[in-house]
Amino acid sequence: MQRHTHEQQSAIGACVGCGKFIRAGYGTKVKGKNYCKVCVDGLFTKKEKEVEEMGESLTLPPLD
């Protein structure tokens, strides 16, 4: 398996997020699935936004 921009280096697999081939050292496995750095960053950004929105919707009782 060859990566498009680095034909001389073998790919370790394809990113399940975008489908691009990943070479060794440029990806991450999450729950056994390969992700490129761009897609991992996107996952974290999405989760951070979800947590932030959850926090905004929570109302805590006033402290007495």
C-alpha positions as CSV (number, residue, x, y, z in Angstrom):
1,M,0.0,0.0,0.0
2,Q,1.5,3.3,-1.0
3,R,0.6,6.8,0.2
4,H,-0.2,9.2,-2.6
5,T,2.3,11.9,-1.7
6,H,5.1,9.6,-0.4
7,E,5.2,6.8,-2.9
8,Q,8.5,5.5,-1.5
9,Q,7.0,4.9,2.0
10,S,4.5,2.1,2.8
11,A,1.2,3.1,4.4
12,I,0.1,1.4,7.6
13,G,-3.5,1.7,6.7
14,A,-6.3,4.0,5.6
15,C,-8.0,6.6,7.8
16,V,-11.6,5.7,8.6
17,G,-12.4,9.4,8.7
18,C,-11.2,10.6,5.4
19,G,-10.0,7.4,3.6
20,K,-6.5,8.7,3.0
21,F,-3.6,6.4,3.5
22,I,-1.5,6.9,6.6
23,R,2.2,6.3,6.9
24,A,3.9,5.2,10.1
25,G,4.2,7.9,12.6
26,Y,1.5,10.1,11.1
27,G,-1.7,8.5,12.4
28,T,-3.4,7.3,15.6
29,K,-5.4,4.2,16.5
30,V,-8.6,4.8,18.3
31,K,-10.5,1.7,19.5
32,G,-8.5,-0.3,16.9
33,K,-9.3,2.0,14.0
34,N,-6.7,4.1,12.1
35,Y,-7.2,7.9,12.0
36,C,-5.0,10.6,10.4
37,K,-3.9,13.5,12.6
38,V,-6.4,15.9,10.9
39,C,-9.3,13.6,11.6
40,V,-8.2,13.0,15.2
41,D,-8.0,16.8,15.7
42,G,-11.5,17.1,14.2
43,L,-12.9,14.4,16.6
44,F,-11.5,16.2,19.6
45,T,-12.7,19.6,18.5
46,K,-16.2,18.1,18.0
47,K,-16.2,16.5,21.4
48,E,-14.9,19.7,23.1
49,K,-17.7,21.7,21.5
50,E,-20.3,19.1,22.6
51,V,-19.0,19.3,26.2
52,E,-19.0,23.1,26.2
53,E,-22.6,23.1,24.9
54,M,-23.7,20.7,27.6
55,G,-22.1,22.9,30.3
56,E,-23.9,25.9,29.0
57,S,-27.3,24.1,29.3
58,L,-26.7,23.0,32.9
59,T,-28.1,25.2,35.6
60,L,-26.8,24.8,39.1
61,P,-28.8,25.9,42.2
62,P,-27.4,29.0,43.9
63,L,-25.0,28.3,46.8
64,D,-26.4,29.5,50.2
